[in-house]
Amino acid sequence: MTTARPIFFFYRGPTPVVVINKAEIAWDLLQKRGDIYSSRPRLVFAHEIVSGGMRGLTMPYGKQWRTWRKIQNTGMSGKASLGYCEHQALESTLLLRGLLHDPKRYSYHLSLFATSVVLSIAYGRRTPDLDDPIFTRNAQCGIDFQRANMPGNPVDKYPALLNLPRFLQWFRRDGDKAYARAESLFTELLADVKNRVEAGTAKECMATRGLRDQQSLGFSDLELAFALNAPFGAGIDTTSAALEIALCAMLHSPGSVRKAQEELDRVVGRERLPTFDDERSLPYLEAFIAEVYRWHPVAPLAVPHSVTTDDMYEGNLIPKGATVIGNLYTILKDPDMFPEPEVFRPERFMETQDPRIADLPFGFGRRHCPGMHVAKQSVYIAVARILWAFDVEPVKDEGGKPVLPDMKEMKVLGLTRKPAPFEFHLRPRFPEASSIIEKEAAEAERLLKAWE
């Protein structure tokens, strides 16, 4: 694989763009100099029109963003996330049962797992299925936002078009409809929590905490509604896509699977499911999951940063207002940091002495993914239990040759991507696995009823 240029510059219209292809440079600029590299480029269509200026992902660095981030950190910091482990474990047993009964619907089961976890965290309720129209509406809002972030909208290139009379701003039509859909859904979800708080039936969640803190935060109902939707809007597709990539890794690297399963058998045994208490005793599994994130990142370009003042880097001027892209795909495929980058090899994360490397897929500096800890917990418990319970094997063609997922065929929408649909066989690893899953899932279903 050819090594990419570490950093290069070009112009997109009048805007200078800096692309970073080396982790060390990204850490130097986006992390160590975070006080000037933590803003966003002006995204007129995606942020100002489709998001009403209220989505934190595209929000410029400043007071409003810091308040938005405070809400996310209060609900999803490393410490706060530990409080969700029990819930994630219960949901994962229902995921196992779904895969056991109907593995062909793997994408549905993974989406349901991710949805129910983030819905509980954000709004204090779960869902037993994805039939509720709010999930279709939420997915549409996600599609709207992803499309809005794709290049090509004329108002992003020529913001002066906003000076036209409103009725002549043809580019707003789809954007205004997208904003209306988001406003309607997000305010409805917050109103539902308010009603449950008044009725005394609300579960503790990000929304209940946000409502209690609203006055001190200084956020309007609408700003709070947008802030609280962040995990629900961003945490479903990314988590479920990471789990689909994990399944692909199991098919592409059976040797790695055997090592992870041997470790699980040694540490956990075969009489119970893995738990969060086992995590520190499973270093190979931890490396397996880190390699899943690296091998095919869910968000290969992430959201661009913007520098707020002139800066110099190795003799080169990075002018104020420049768009700065941490090219995660190239960074995570850098052969200097990851030899044979196309090979799935968990051992590389057991050999490194730099703890920052495992967090690379979650972004840089002050704009790193606020849901990182929740996502890591969901992926850990799901992957640990799938590997413990099942053998995931490729289907074979007429000649008996394994048919593996084509990792070049990724479904891309805006900033995220996931594997194209693929087939596999899934079988319990040992006779007791099925009965343990059924028993644990029945108990989980009983305990989770209170969240519906």
Secondary structure, DSSP 8 states (H G I E B T S, - for coil): -----SEEEEEETTEEEEEE--HHHHIIIIITTHHHH-B----IIIIIISSTT--GGG--SSHHHHHHHHHHHHHHSHHHHHTTHHHHHHHHHHHHHHHHH-GGGHHHHHHHHHHHHHHHHHHS---SSS-SHHHHHHHHHHHHHHHHTSTT-HHHH-GGGGGS-GGG-TTHHHHHHHHHHHHHHHHHHHHHHHHHHHHT----SHHHHHHHHHHHHT--HHHHHHHHTHHHHHHHHHHHHHHHHHHHHHHH-HHHHHHHHHHHHHHT-SSS---GGGGGG-HHHHHHHHHHHHHS-SSSS---EE-SS-EEETTEEE-TT-EEEE-HHHHHT-TTTSSSTTS--THHHHH---GGGGGGGG-SGGGS-TTHHHHHHHHHHHHHHHHHHEEEEEEE-TTS-EE---TT-EEEETTEEEE----EEEEESSHHHHHHHHHHHHHHHHHHGGG-
